[in-house]
């Protein structure tokens, strides 16, 4: 078997997650590293942060494959006295390359939301928001559970399927409502609330649900005759972590067993503490 190079891994990932699927504002592809360098170990992660760089270098990885871009916005330098510059310097000094697949991995088929749907136990039927030029690709997925189950049970299903985080998993909806059809969108997905509602699904699973869109959605549910999806909110990192296993499988298949591919289990979700308030607020007119 010929030596596998950084370029070989990139070619496999570009075939699975075509760069042309990336949004115009995105920054995907090789961030640093020599495409001609050989690769024997790869680390796959969601975020390029100190913890995952530490892990990659501890394992002797010559390549990090990440979902989130390190340099998403334009920069004029990568000085080592900045956090991102320090990361770039560490990788270059260690001879480790960095490759990112972001919105192209979101839109690909299969992609980020397919991995999330599979983790939850859904059979995927179609994209939530298909691309105009290819209905098989696009953001989010719509799928079905094998059998309907109460919303409270479904929320627990989602929590059990994803890695644990401090904020956990939140649900908004009738606990007894039967859930069968589900829309999912890895990452920030409240921009697709209208699409999930129009699709007529029973529940919508995504991350970073903001107060006002979620509140307006709940108010809509109380004011219309046609049911709108119950909401399940997870953390951004947890919603996209299942993709790491999918990307790792792409690399393993291309390398035919000659490259050690490791999925990082280090939690890069930023939240570290949770607390529950013991204060109660009495309704107006009720006894204090």
Beta strands, then each sheet from edge to edge (+ up, - down):
strand 1: 29-32
strand 2: 41-45
strand 3: 63-66
strand 4: 97-100
strand 5: 123-131
strand 6: 134-150
strand 7: 170-172
strand 8: 178-188
strand 9: 203-207
strand 10: 230-234
strand 11: 260-263
sheet 1: 1+ 4- 3- 2- 11-
sheet 2: 5+ 6- 8+ 9+ 10+ 7-
end
